[in-house]
Amino acid sequence: PLAEHVWLTVKEIAAAYAIAVAAGLWLGFLLGLRTTVGRVYEPLLAALYAVPSVIWYPSLMLFFGLGPASKIAFGVLLGFFPVVLSVLAGVRQVPPTLVTVARSMGARPFTVFRKVMLPAMASTMVGGLRAALALAVVGVLVGEILGARAGVGYVISYAYGLMMTREYAVLAVLVGAGVLALDTAGALVEARVKRWAG
């Protein structure tokens, strides 16, 4: 049933996005708060991000197989870079003088982060999180189209291969509508965060 394919794809997207965000935030803050290390590794991350991601999928499929793991891994790969790069950029936007003043007034590290750093970097970081969500969706769907036994992408590929034009068109429209709705929700969250940070 189509519902089972949709549910599988939703779970894959959720898992891919969660892992990409967790890993991206961790590495982004790790490199961003260590200026020297960040300046060394940021060009490498940017170069890897510029490589067409689809070339990595055959390797992921060989390693993880045709199951959901390879689709999740591809979604993570696409979603990871926008998060880590946006965190790096956001940390650099924090005025050092504000951090120094807050510390001199006795503010604890967590307070400095919450009151000074987070508002300064929120706009940039939330933009990266929004981009990561879109790319995680693309990664999972493309992975399912290129090689899978289940999922929305698999159904689309199956309909296309059998020249089921009507079913293919309906599925493409539904997927497009779902992605648009997701991006609209992301845009609303981004706008609210920017108002809070401003």
Summary of the structure (lengths in Angstrom):
residues: 198
radius of gyration: 19.6
end to end distance: 47.0
largest distance: 69.1
contacts: 642
relative contact order: 0.14
helix: 88%
strand: 0%
